[in-house]
Amino acid sequence: MRHFYFRLALGIVFLGCMIYCFAITNIKLALMYLLFSAALLFSAYTLRKKDANHQR
């Protein structure tokens, strides 16, 4: 469960960085942060889904 929260928090931080980079029009860095946040949030989602199936 600890890994889920870590990935979720880091994904949210990267989303914030992406929004900031879009605001200052640094598109290349914003796309990189979008990729990082999507990977971390998807990983957290699948980890949570897998953990929920094992607890049943």
N, C-alpha and C positions, 0 to 999 in steps of 0.2 A: 504494500500500500504506500510505502514511503516513496517509491520510485514514481508512482502515479502523481503524487502531489508535487514532486520536484519537476517532473516533465510538464505538468500543467502550469506551474508558476513560471518556468522558463519560457514556455510557449506564449504566455500572456505578456511577459517582459519583451519578447521579440516582436509581438504585435504592436506594443507601444513604440518600440524603436522604428518599426515600419511606418507607422503613422507619422512620427516625427520626420523621418526621411522624406516621405511624400510631401510634408508641409514645407520643407526647405528645398524641395525639387531635386533631390539626389535619387534619381530613379533606379540606378544600378544597385545601390546599397539597399534601397527599399525592397527591390525584388529578391535580393539575397535574404533579407530578414523575413520576407513572406515565405520563402522556401523553408527556412529554419523553423519558423513558427508552425507552419503546416505540418512539417515532419514531427515536431515534438507534440503538437496537439493530437495528431492522428495516432501517434504512439501511445499517448496517455489514454485515448479513447479505447484502443484495442486492448490495452493492459487492464483497464477497468472492466471492459466487457468480458475478458477472459477470467478475471477474478470473480465476477458475479456468477459466471457459469459454474465455477468450481465450488462455490459456497452453497449451491442448491442441493 
